[in-house]
Amino acid sequence: MKTIIIGGTFNPIHNGHLHIINELKEQLAYQRIIFIPSNLQAHKSSLFLVPIKDRIEMVKLAIENSPAIIDLCEIERGGISFMIDTVNTIKEKYNISSRIGLFIGDDLILGMKNWHNIEELQSQVDIIVAHRDSNEELETNLTHNYLNNISMNISSTDIRNRIKKGREYKNLIPEKVYKYIIEKELYI
């Protein structure tokens, strides 16, 4: 089964993430799309993370009517998450012997050269990049392919800032995630 993983803090998950599910299925025929919420990311601050249980629940709510699934391997492992460890765990857990896809936004592609064990990672995955910050294809030494997607410049940071400032954000996230954030009084 053709598999791709989408890692991140999902703090919160938003409509840009969900749009990608359809693009990955339609354009590249991925059959298994796995969302992997991170425990702690090596290249991001954890200063503004809501509790893990809330991030997991928001991802579950967001993908419940989609073909995507959630895997908690990084949270179960604990500590800082390195993508090579996650890829090895997923390949073993789902009995995958072939290469898998690794989805990232174009905001991450230039910094990937600094990722832990990037050479080994690149030998095991096909890096799939979505337009997010740029409509142009960014140049890098890493082998990668771009999705032909609409650039949806939605970010979790912007959503959190909108919530703190009392600005509208309902149209940026799934309805059930919006209700969950209100009910749990997250990001205020």
C-alpha positions as CSV (number, residue, x, y, z in Angstrom):
1,M,0.0,0.0,0.0
2,K,1.5,3.3,-1.1
3,T,2.1,5.3,2.2
4,I,2.9,8.8,3.1
5,I,3.4,10.5,6.5
6,I,2.6,14.0,7.5
7,G,4.3,15.0,10.7
8,G,3.9,18.2,12.7
9,T,2.7,19.7,16.0
10,F,-0.8,20.3,14.6
11,N,-1.2,23.1,17.1
12,P,-4.0,23.3,15.8
13,I,-4.6,21.2,12.7
14,H,-6.2,23.4,10.0
15,N,-7.9,23.2,6.6
16,G,-4.5,23.5,4.8
17,H,-3.6,20.1,6.2
18,L,-6.9,18.6,5.1
19,H,-6.7,20.0,1.6
20,I,-3.4,18.1,1.2
21,I,-5.1,14.7,1.9
22,N,-7.1,15.0,-1.3
23,E,-4.1,16.3,-3.3
24,L,-1.9,13.4,-2.2
25,K,-4.6,10.8,-3.1
26,E,-5.5,12.4,-6.5
27,Q,-2.1,13.4,-7.8
28,L,0.2,10.8,-6.4
29,A,-2.2,7.9,-5.6
30,Y,-1.2,7.6,-1.9
31,Q,-3.5,5.1,-0.3
32,R,-2.4,5.4,3.3
33,I,-1.9,8.9,4.7
34,I,-0.7,8.9,8.2
35,F,-0.8,12.0,10.4
36,I,1.9,11.9,13.1
37,P,1.6,14.5,15.9
38,S,5.0,15.3,17.3
39,N,5.9,15.1,21.0
40,L,8.7,17.7,20.6
41,Q,10.2,18.8,17.3
42,A,13.9,19.3,16.9
43,H,13.5,22.5,14.9
44,K,10.6,24.2,16.6
45,S,9.9,25.7,19.9
46,S,7.5,23.9,22.1
47,L,6.7,27.1,24.0
48,F,3.1,27.5,22.7
49,L,2.0,23.8,22.5
50,V,-1.3,22.9,24.0
51,P,-1.3,19.6,25.9
52,I,-0.7,16.5,23.8
53,K,-4.1,15.1,24.5
54,D,-5.8,18.2,23.0
55,R,-3.6,18.1,19.9
56,I,-4.4,14.4,19.4
57,E,-8.1,15.0,19.8
58,M,-8.1,17.8,17.3
59,V,-6.3,15.7,14.7
60,K,-8.8,12.8,15.3
61,L,-11.7,15.2,14.9
62,A,-10.3,16.7,11.8
63,I,-9.6,13.5,9.9
64,E,-12.5,11.3,11.1
65,N,-14.3,11.6,7.8
66,S,-11.2,11.3,5.6
67,P,-9.1,8.4,4.4
68,A,-6.2,9.6,6.7
69,I,-5.3,7.9,10.0
70,I,-3.3,9.0,13.0
71,D,-0.3,7.3,14.5
72,L,1.1,8.3,17.9
73,C,4.6,6.8,17.6
74,E,6.4,10.1,18.3
75,I,4.4,10.8,21.3
76,E,4.8,7.2,22.6
77,R,8.5,7.5,22.0
78,G,8.7,10.8,23.9
79,G,11.5,13.3,23.8
80,I,12.6,15.2,20.6
81,S,11.3,13.7,17.4
82,F,13.7,13.0,14.5
83,M,12.1,12.1,11.3
84,I,14.4,9.2,10.5
85,D,13.4,7.5,13.7
86,T,9.7,8.1,12.8
87,V,10.2,6.7,9.3
88,N,11.9,3.5,10.7
89,T,9.1,3.1,13.2
90,I,6.3,3.5,10.6
91,K,8.0,1.1,8.2
92,E,8.4,-1.6,10.8
93,K,4.9,-1.0,12.4
94,Y,3.1,-1.2,9.0
95,N,5.4,-3.8,7.5
96,I,6.6,-1.6,4.7
97,S,9.7,-2.6,2.8
98,S,9.5,0.0,0.0
99,R,10.1,3.7,0.1
100,I,7.4,5.8,1.7
101,G,6.4,9.4,1.1
102,L,7.3,12.2,3.5
103,F,5.1,15.3,3.1
104,I,6.4,18.8,4.0
105,G,5.4,22.3,3.2
106,D,7.8,24.5,1.2
107,D,8.5,26.5,4.3
108,L,10.6,23.5,5.5
109,I,12.4,22.4,2.3
110,L,15.4,24.7,2.5
111,G,16.2,23.8,6.2
112,M,15.9,20.0,5.6
113,K,19.6,19.8,4.8
114,N,20.2,20.3,8.5
115,W,17.9,17.5,9.7
116,H,19.3,14.7,11.7
117,N,20.6,11.9,9.5
118,I,19.2,13.6,6.3
119,E,21.2,11.3,4.0
120,E,19.7,8.1,5.5
121,L,16.3,9.7,5.6
122,Q,16.5,10.6,1.9
123,S,17.5,7.1,1.1
124,Q,14.2,5.8,2.6
125,V,11.6,8.4,1.6
126,D,10.2,10.3,-1.4
127,I,10.0,13.9,-0.2
128,I,6.8,15.5,-1.4
129,V,6.6,19.3,-1.1
130,A,3.4,21.4,-1.1
131,H,3.4,25.1,-2.1
132,R,2.7,27.1,1.0
133,D,4.8,30.2,1.2
134,S,5.7,30.3,-2.5
135,N,4.1,29.5,-5.8
136,E,7.6,28.8,-7.2
137,E,9.5,25.6,-6.8
138,L,12.4,26.2,-4.4
139,E,15.8,24.8,-5.3
140,T,17.7,22.5,-3.0
141,N,20.2,19.7,-3.2
142,L,17.7,17.3,-1.8
143,T,15.7,15.1,-4.3
144,H,12.1,16.1,-4.0
145,N,8.8,16.4,-5.9
146,Y,6.3,19.2,-5.7
147,L,2.5,18.8,-5.6
148,N,0.6,20.8,-8.0
149,N,-1.5,22.4,-5.2
150,I,-3.2,25.7,-4.5
151,S,-1.0,27.6,-2.1
152,M,-3.1,27.8,1.1
153,N,-1.1,30.1,3.3
154,I,-2.7,29.0,6.5
155,S,-0.6,28.5,9.5
156,S,-1.2,27.3,13.0
157,T,0.7,30.3,14.4
158,D,-1.6,32.7,12.6
159,I,-4.6,30.8,14.0
160,R,-3.3,30.9,17.5
161,N,-2.6,34.7,17.2
162,R,-6.1,35.3,15.8
163,I,-7.6,33.4,18.8
164,K,-5.6,35.5,21.3
165,K,-6.6,38.7,19.6
166,G,-10.3,37.8,19.3
167,R,-10.1,37.7,15.5
168,E,-12.1,35.5,13.2
169,Y,-10.5,32.0,12.5
170,K,-13.5,29.7,12.1
171,N,-13.1,29.4,8.3
172,L,-9.5,28.2,8.7
173,I,-10.1,25.0,10.6
174,P,-12.6,22.1,10.5
175,E,-15.9,22.8,12.3
176,K,-15.4,20.1,15.0
177,V,-11.9,21.5,15.8
178,Y,-13.3,25.0,16.1
179,K,-15.9,23.7,18.6
180,Y,-13.3,21.8,20.5
181,I,-11.1,24.9,20.8
182,I,-14.0,26.9,22.1
183,E,-15.1,24.2,24.5
184,K,-11.6,23.7,25.9
185,E,-10.7,27.4,25.9
186,L,-7.5,26.7,24.0
187,Y,-5.0,29.4,22.8
188,I,-6.7,32.2,24.8
